[in-house]
Structures are given as C-alpha cells and as structure tokens.
C-alpha cells in the first residue's frame, strides 16, 4: 500500500484482541461491524483517519493464536505467512470509522465500515467482504494499530479531501476530528446514491458526492472533479488529503503539485488498493474480487 512519508505512528504497536459486538447493513455496498470487549482498553484512539491491520479468523481461532507479535513488520510478516494455508487469518487494512469510550453501562467500541465487493450468496465476495457479511457477535479478531496518514501542519483549518468509497470512513473520521471552524471541500465518489452515507462535518466544509455509474474505474470521477476545481476551490493555503484506488492519489497529487503549484508537503495521500490486484490470501480463502483499505 503506497503511503505518504510523514505518518503519525501510535505510541505502541501490539496485537490487540477484540470481539464482534454486532453488525449492521448500512447500504448496498456498506456493512458496519462493531468491535469491542476483550482487550479494547489497550486501544488508544487518535481520531482523524486512524487505521489498523485486522486479522480475520476465516481459518478459525487457532490461526489467530499463531499471529506473531510484529506481523506488520517484515520478519513478523514472513512468520505470519508460515501459518498453514487454511488456518492463516486474512490480513487487511481498515479505518476506524468511529470510537466510543466506555460508559457506566457499556464498554468501549470501534465501528469498522467494510465496502462489500460481490456477494457471499453467489460466491463472488472477497474474503473480507464475506466475513463482514457473515460474522456473528462473539467472534474474535486481532488488530495492530498503525496510526494516521492525515498529517497537516499545526493550525491548518482549510482542507481539500478526495476519496473513492474505500476512503469514505477516513474522510468521515477526519471531518469528525477537525475544529468546528474548519473549512474546505470533500469530494467523495461512491458506487450508488444509497452509498452516499452522510456524516457530521464542520459547517464550512462542503461535501460533494459523486455517484459512479456504469463501468468507470473507481476513483476516476473523483479525480476528474478535483482536476476541474476552480483555482479558488478551496482558497490557498490548504492541506490536501487524497485516498483510494492507487491512481487517484497518485494523479491527484501530481495535479495539485504540478498544475496548482501546491507544496508537496501540503499533500497527504495513500493508495489503499489497486484495481486488478489483491492482497495475499490463503488459497483456501481466495475469492475473485480485489479488496483494499476501507
């Protein structure tokens, strides 16, 4: 996953065991899975676009017990790959859509929104989509916190956000964390009108939904909308954040720096996934569609 260089890393990166609290179908292409219980008190919320690696027990809980402590690092990842096929958990990258601290009557919770690719019923869903559609309360997962990719200079209160559907949770998280007087524009591309899920944002930040119709490559319409913004949309100075299918952040950053003259340090970007490619998946758990960060 291609990322910008100035990341905000968490203080601690360790295996955190969580359980499924509930799941909720939000729209044709969105499933929300709420995690909590177990070791959630070890998770430190950072807001914005906080992301993590999640290990899904498609091979059963025995595979979760064999995840090495530093599975997100090179040598730990190589050890993870040695977990036998059929037992090895599927590892994917996801964003914290929302975090709720513990109260007197309920424990802390993390909402994770999964983009659904294909269908479990007809066998076209990828492993993460299939798990999100079928997981039940009490199922176990493991996560490793990875911190933030959104990293503007202190005091920045004007932003340009652009994403395909896989970046919607990150855009929503950023908007929830921005100061109330922040301003700017958010361009969010989704596969249908029903997938344009509203989210709280500062009054001065305009959300522009872009509905993808036909067979356009995800991110293409968001990129076009960004390239056709007026020179004063938003007024400079601003910090840009672009995420989604790899071509969107790559080409958008090139346009903002090369055509609009924006300093490259004012662009946070991340290629969550690449069309036609998929993350390594155990053969026993493979499925045709590509899946990426959400």
WOQUI-V763438 format. One record per run of one state. SS is the DSSP state (2 for helix, 1 for strand, 0 for the rest). FROM is the first residue (numbers start at 1). TO is the last residue. If there is no record, write none. Layout:
# WOQUI-V763438
SS;FROM;TO
SS;FROM;TO
This chain:
# WOQUI-V763438
0;1;2
1;3;3
0;4;7
1;8;8
0;9;15
1;16;27
0;28;29
1;30;36
0;37;39
2;40;42
0;43;50
1;51;56
0;57;60
2;61;65
0;66;73
2;74;81
0;82;89
1;90;95
0;96;97
1;98;100
0;101;108
1;109;115
0;116;126
2;127;134
0;135;139
1;140;148
0;149;157
1;158;163
0;164;164
2;165;177
0;178;182
1;183;190
0;191;192
2;193;195
0;196;203
1;204;211
0;212;219
2;220;227
0;228;238
1;239;245
2;246;258
0;259;263
2;264;266
1;267;273
0;274;282
2;283;285
0;286;294
